[in-house]
Amino acid sequence: MTNPNMPDETGSDPAVEDDDNDGNPACVIVFNASDPSGAGGLAADISAIASVGAHALPVVTGAYARDTAEVFDHFAFDEEAVAEQARAILEDVQVQVFKVGFVGSPEAVSTIAEIAADYAEIPLIAYMPNLSWWEESQIDLYLDAFRELLLPQTTVLVGNHSTLWRWLLPDWSSDKSPTARDIAKAASEMGVPYTLVTGIPLPDQYIDNVLATPESVLGSEKFERFEATFSGAGDTLSAALAALVASGSDLVGAASEALAYLDRSLDAGFRPGMGNVVPDRLFWAQPEGDPGELTPEEAQALQVLDMPANDTKH
């Protein structure tokens, strides 16, 4: 199902541009879990969306129990709580894009699908994370509900190559890995017109990121693989993409810009704890130059305040 108001790959959506005439930032309603590490979930959504110039309307679907290294558990909100949050803000604010991350239960998936169907003119960007930390029975129920109920409402599906491969092409038998178009074809059978496949392995420590339909590759961005292990990259990318589409960018341009934004965020990433690296989604706000080069006055001020220099700087 192609959303009639989705900006196509060649031009901006005039309706979105008209909405922006009042000078307000575009609004993106995001369904995701609270992540206390700040790496992913609503923390990633809010900071990425704000960073690229839109306004996030966060709907809390549950909460992770996790640190920067791993997820220990997840506590899902009741679907009525999810629905009440979303419908209250939708009746008040004009929303340009839906963004859906991990929402915790088949019941929440069903509720969000119903809401999306009521606002079918609004594009929906869905991100499917790696759920290997969860119990297998819960994963199966969640993926089945997402496939049957939410993918028919989805305009752009975002996910890592291996995650989407295992989910959408479980019976893949070829010796060669599926291409982005193969995955896009499988997604299109569920009603998804566009798929952004990330992390496709390439030779010489490079990865490819491809926006595709079953018929063609619309855009491709290759990046050198980082040595570090990151948390929150997928939420960061999908949130940035949603914000750029909401602001009126055409889909191909929005995907390219969102990938470039993610690359900069990862390059500036930092390790706040003992686990994985977190993307610095506000990299552009950091002061320029080497923070280790202090003037005599700055060095004296640090000594007087007994405040150690920041050792997590990128």
N, C-alpha and C positions, 0 to 999 in steps of 0.2 A: 504494500500500500504506500504510494507516494503522497506525501502531504502536499496539498495544493499551495500552501504558504511557505514551503521550504525554499530558501534561496538556492537556486540551481548552481551548477558549476561554472556558469558563464557570467552571472550578474547578481547584483544585490536584490533584495526583496523590497519593492517600493513601499509596501505596507509598513515594514519595519522602519524604513527611512522616515515616513510620515510621522510615525509614533515618536521619533527622536527629535521632532521639531521643537518640543517644549524644553529641550536642553537636559532632560533627565537621563541618567544612564539606563540602558536596557535592563530588564529584570529577568532573572533565571531562577525558577523554583527547583530546588535540589532535594531529592529524597536519598538519604544516606544515614549511616550510623555515626555516632559520636566516637572519636578515636582519641583516647587520652594521651597518646604519644605525639599527636599533632602531625603525624606523617601522612595519613590518608583520611578517609571519611569526610565528614563535614568540615574539618579543619582545612583539608586540602581544597575542597570545593570553594569555601568562602574566600580564602586567601588568593587562590588562582583567579577566580572570577573578578574579584576586586582589582587584582593586579593588572588585568587586561582591560579594565574600564567599565565593567558591568556591575550590577547589584544582585547579590545572592539573597534568595528567600529560602532559608534552610528549614526543611521538615525533618525532624529527628525520627528515625524509624527504629532505633535501638542503640545499644552501646556495646563496644568491645571491652573486654578485659585483656589488655595487651601491653607490652613494652615496645621498645624500638627494634627488638629482635624477632618476636613471634606473637601470634595471637593465642591466648589461652582459652577464651570463651567469648560468647556473644549473647546478649540479652535482648530479645526482640520486644518491641512495643506492641501492645494490642492494636489490631488493625483499625479499630474505631478511633484510637488516639491519633493514628496516622491520618485518617480521613478528616477528622475534625481540624487538625492543623492546616492541612492543604486546602480544604474547601473554604475555611475562614479567610485565608489570605487571597485565594483566587477570586472571591467575591469583592475584594477591596482593590487589588492591584492588577494592572494589565501586565500579563506575563508574555514574554516573547519565545521562551524555550523551556521545556522540561529537561532536567538532567537526572538520571536514575543510576545510583551506584548499588552497593549491597544493602538490601532492605530487610534481610534477616529471616523471612518466613514466606511460605507460599501464600498465606493469608494476606500479608502486606503486598505481595506482588499482585494478587487479585484486586485489592483495593485500589492500587495505583493504576492498574489497567482500566478499571472502571472510570476513574477520574480522567485519565488520558482520553478515553473514548468520548467523554462529555465535552472535552476541549480538543476535538480532533483537528482543528485548524492550527494548533500549536505544535511545532516540530518537537520530537522527543529523541534525545541522545542518551543511549544506554551504555554503561560500562560493565563488563563482566570480569571480575577479578579472579585470581586463583583461589579456590576454596579448599585446597588440600589440607588445611588445618582443621576442617570441620569433620564431623562424623559422616561416613559414606552414605548412610540412609538419609540424612538430612540434605546432603548435597544433591542426591537424586531427586528428592521431592521438590527442592528449590529450583533446580534446573528445568525440570519438567514443567513447573508452573510458569517459569519465565519464558520458556519456549512457546508454550501454548497460549498464554494470556498476554504477555507484554511484547514479545517480538512482533506480533501483528500490528502493534501501535508504534513501533520503533522506526524512526527515520534514519538514524545512523547508529550502528552497533560498533563499539570500540572494545578491543581486547587484544591480549598477547597472542601471537601465532600458536603457541603450544596449547594455551587454554582454549581458544576457539576451535582448534583442531580436535582436541579430545571431546569437546562438548558437541559440536555440530557434525563432525565426521568420525564417529566412533568406530565405524566399520571400514575405514580407509585401508586399502590393501596394497596400494602401489608401493614399490620400493622408493619412489621419490616422495618427498614431503609435499603436501598440498600447497598450491600457490594461493596468493591472496584472492584471486578470482575464483578458485575452487571453494574457498571458505565463503566468499561473497555469494556464490551460487547457492550453497547450503542455507545461508541466512535468508536469501531471497525467497526460498521455498516456504519460509515462515512469514514472509511479508516485509522483509527489511530491504529497502532499495539501495542503501549505501553501507559499506563496511570498512572500517579503518583497522587494519591488521598491523600490529606493532611487533618489533623484536624478531623479524624473520632473519635467521642466520645467513650470513654471507661469508665468503672467504676473507682471510686477512683481518680477522677481528672487527669486521663491520657488521652492522645490522641494517635491515631495510624496514621501512614503515610505509605501507601502501594503502591508499584510499581506492577502493574498487567497487565495481558493480559486476554482475555475472558476465557482462559483455565486454567490459574494458577496464583498464587501469586509468583512473582519473588523475592520480598524483602519486609521487614516490619521493621519499626523502631518506637518504642513506647517512648514517652516523657511525662514527667510530665507537666501538664498545667500551664502556667504562669498566675499570677493574673492580670498583666498589659494588656492593650489594645495596640496593635502594629499597625503601618502603615508600609507597604513596605515589609512584610515578604514573600509574594508570588513572587514578582519580585526578591528578594534576592535569594530565593531558585532556581527559574528557571534559573537565570543568572549563578549561581554557577554550576548547573547541565550542562548547555550548555558549560561552560568553561572546565569542567572536561572531558566531552565527546570529545570536540574539541582537548584536550591535549592527547587523546588516551586511557582514562580509559574505561573499559568495563561498560556497562550500569548499571548493578546492583551495582557494586562498586562505580560508579559515583553518583548514587542516594543516597547510604548510606553515602558517604562522604559529599555530598551537604546538606543532612539533618543534619548531625553532625555539619557542618559549620553554618547552620542556627541556630541551637540550641545554639551554642556558641555566635553567633551574638545577639540573643535575650537575652541571659543571661547577656550579657555585655551592653544591650541597655540603652539608655539615653533619657531624655526628654528635647529637646532644646527649646521648647516653652511651651504653656499652654495646649496643646492637648495630643496626643498619644505619646507613646514611639517609638523611632526610633532604628532599629537594628544598633549595632556598627559593621559594616562589616570589620573594621580594628582593631578588638579587640586584635589581636596578636601583634600590634605595640605599645600598651599601656605599660608603664613602669611597671615592676613587683613590688610587695610590696604595703604597705599601703601609698597612697599619702599624708595622713594626718601626717605622721611621718617625720618631717623636722629636718635637722641638724640645730644647732644654726646659722651657716653661711647662710643657705637657708632662715631661718625665718627672719634674719636681711635684706637679700636682698629683700624679699617681702615687708618688712616695708619701706625700702628706696624707692622702686618703687611704693609704695601705690597700689599694685596689689592684690586684694582679691584672696583667694584660690578658685579653681574650685569646685563649689558645685554641678556639674552635674556628678561627677565621679561615676562609677557604684558601 
